[in-house]
């Protein structure tokens, strides 16, 4: 992750340093007449030296240069350029010989020196950025442990064996120093009290045993009794009335005092019982603060190194045909500044570089060893994986054995549950998903020509029967002519039986005479047939309505099953994404980390002193280093999780924030743009 930022941050410097410009005609005019005569006499320089310089430059451009490689390249350059002089001549001292050099050789030599300088500058950035990047996740881990009492208790349990081992080592060393035999009797409380005497009776000063169990107490002067004693309770005069001094009020006051004492005692016991957790929490807090201080120290140096990019860019991009000694003095001055930045403050004032390239290349590798040794000596790193996992490894075998021995009780239940689940899923898929979908396909294929409620032929037959019955009655009882019968037939088709209804009304007036003629019975049958025809036509209309909406009803029937399948598949997909740690743009945890980085960037910019309020003033080294640290993690996130369409503009915003020439106000506007484009109202990268 740091290499990605360093490669991006120094890409322009490396590109400029790797392309020396061939000397033009103007450079020849800058040489004196004597030097020109010597060059003319000697030809255009030493071809072998040119070839070796060119090969050295090509090797630098093709390979990644480490500080160890810088030392080798420096020795090679010294042997090629001036074998009689030391490394100082390469980086800044004037030449003692008066022999002129070919301007092309000077250009290649300066390009090599610039390439080596950029490599050392990149190595310094890489070193301090890697150290800060290593320390910050450790500090966040301690902060997570400190923020939860459950995590604190779990951490105490995980490190309990190591603490007991440290206590035993301390006890054994104290017994040897006191020249006491190492026996079980020497481990009795009386023997230990004689060996480890308490320095005071009024404070719980951390002794050797306590500091062996809680190492952070070595940096604390004393643990006062205020940690254990509960706060004093204010007297409440309401319990003892001033006006009425009855025996009841006095008894109530005594009871209240007794209850207060009991509560204080219970509070004291609880505090005493929770004292190991409190001390463990203080240990987490101490480690977090120590790591944050180390991170700030590395970030401050990182900010100072970042501010050197612009001067180095000016030197590297400078005119190749400047005076050679002046150019080398610039590199020497820059290397001296770089060495003072990366050297601890105690040695920075007395730092003297006899050969800047070689000395600086020798300074960088021990920095990582010193940093690692500091973290291990102060025990600031999180416990090892074995230390964190031993409770699980301890309880896993007994739990596995219990599960195996009790398999006869739970295996059949699981088998039955699996069988029921299988039948449920099968019934759901077959009855609520497959068959409705098949019906939908059949409906689409047949086009609504399936089963119906009433056949069209039956409706026509009933209507023809009604027409014949009506015409027969009209011919016999009403003596209709053929033309009238044709008109009545048309009326019957439209449902108009007015003539028959009028005959029925006349028959009702004379029911006995009409009964003898038989017309009411025939009229009643006609009414029955009319009702049957009406019912058939109504059912036919309902059938047509259902057929027109058959596809809609089919989709409505299968929609709940499709919704259930959609929810289940989406849930399984989210579970799979979370299990792989990806999810949407890295998952919720990654997006929360991005949100925290952006919040810290904005907070650092806002918390700048008023003197830095103008956009033309650069930001201080410490905020700059913290910004670079956050931006490095954001860049790694973007390269790992964002799609190309979003990654490119996101990296452009990060480039603006990485620019040390931009002031506070300009970077705040960039942050506002990022919240607007990538926040909750934009693409949602910062939303978790």
C-alpha positions, 0 to 999 in steps of 0.5 A: 500500500505505501509503495502505490502512493510513493510510486505515484508521488515520485513518478514525475521526479523519476521521469524527469531524472531518467531523461537527460537532455543532450547539450545544445549549441549554447552549451558549447559557448559557455566553455572557455576557449582553453577548454574548447581547445582541450576538448578539440584535442582530446576529441569528444570525450572518452567513448568507453566512459560514455558507454559505461555512463550510458549503461549505468543510466539504462540500468537505473531506468530499468530496475527498481533502485534500493538504498543498497543499490544506490551504494553500488551505483555510487561506487560505479559512478565514482570509478567511471567519473573520477577514480582518484577522488572520493564520493564527495566529488560526485555530490558537490565538491569542485573538481581538483583537476582542470581537465575538461569533460564532454558536456554529454558526459556531464549531462549523463552524470548529472542524470545519474546523480538525480536518479540516485537522489530521487531513489533515496528520496523515494526510499525515505518516503517509503520508510516513514509511510510504511512505518506510519501505515503499520502503526495506525491499524495497531492503534485502531485495534487497541481503540476497538478493544478499549471501547468495549468491556467485553473486548477488554475482558476477552483481551485479559483472558487471551493474555492471561497465560503471558501475564502469569509467565511474566509474574513467575519470571519476576518472582524467580528473578527476585528470589535469586537476587534475594539469594532464597531457594526456589521452592514451593514454600518460597512462593507463600504469601508471607515469603512474597511479602518479605521479598516484595515490600510495599513502598507505602501504606496510603497508595497502591504503588505498582510493585514488581508483581503488579507491573509484571501483570500490567506492564503499563503501570511502570510508566505510572507513579502511583495508583491512589485509593480514589480508584477504589473508594466511591465518591462521597455522598452529599448530605441530604437534610430532607431525611432529618426534618428541622421542624419535627424531631420525632422518633420516626424521623430519626429512625428513618435517618438512621435507616437511610445512613445504613443504606448509604453505607451498604451502597458504598460498600457494594460500590467498593466491592464492585470497583475492586472486582472490576479493578483488573478490567480497569487496569487492562483498559488503561493498558489498552489506552496507554498502548493506543496513545503510544502508537498514536504518538509514534504515528504522529512522529512518523507523519510529521517527518513524512510531511516534511519529506513531502514538502521537499518534492517541489525543491527536488523537482526544481533541481531535477527539471533544472537546465542541464547545462547549468554550471556543473559545480553549481548543480552538484552543490544543489544536490549536495544541499538537498541530500543534506536536508533530506538526511537531517529530516530522516535522522532522529532529532538527537543526531540531526544537529551534529550530522556531517555527511562526508559522502552524501549519497553513500551516507544517506543510503546507509542511514535508511535501512537501520530505520526499519530495524529501529522502528520494529525494535521499539514496537517490540520492546514497548510491547505496543503491537497486538498479541500474536494470532496464537495468543488471540486464538488459544481460548477457542483452540482450548474449548474447541476439542471438548466442544467437538467431543461433546457434539460427537458423543451427543450425536444420537440425540440431535442427528435424527432431529437434524435429519428430520428437519432437513427432510421437512425443509426439503419437502417444503422447498419442493412443494413451494417450488412445484406448487407455487412457482413452476406450475403457475409459470407453466399456466402463464406459458399456456395462457400466452400460447393458447390466447384464452381458448381454454375451458369456459363457463358457458358454451356459445352454442348452448346460449344460441340454442336457448335463445332459439328455443325462447324465440320458437316458444314466443312465436308459437304463443303469439301465433296461437293466442294473438293471431300474429301475421307473418310480418308481425312474427318476424318483427317479434322474432327480432324483438326476442333476440334483443330481449324485448318480450313486450307482447308476451308480457301484455298477454300475461297481464291480460290473463291475470285479470281473468285467471279462471278463463285464462287457465281454461285456455292454457295460456298462463302456463305457456307464458310461465314457461316462456318466462322461465326460458327467458330467465335461463337465457339471461343467466347464460348471457350473463355467464358468457359475459363474465367468461369473456371478462375472465378470459380477457384478464386471464394473463393478469390473474396468472401473474398475480398468482405467481408474483408472491412466489417470485417475490419470495425467491427474489428476497431469498436470492438477494439475501444469499448474495449479500451473505456471500459478498459479506463472507468474501469481504467485498460487498458493494464497493468493499462492503460496509466495513470498508466504506466505514473506513473510507468515511473515517478517513474522509472525516479525519482529513476534513477535521485536520484541515478545519483544525489548522491555526488561524495563521494558515487560513489563507489558501496561499500558506502551506499546511504544517508538516504534521497535518500534511503527514496525517493527510498523506497517511489517510490518502494512502489508505484511500488510494489503496481502497480505490485501486482495490474496490472501485470500478474503473469508471469511478476510480479515475475521478476518485484518484484525481480528487486524491491527487488534489489533496496530495498536492503540497502546493495547495493551501487549506482553503483549496483542499477544503473545497476539494473535500466538499466536492468529494462529500458532494460527489461520493457521499450519501447524495452522490455515488454512495461510496462514503455511505455505510 
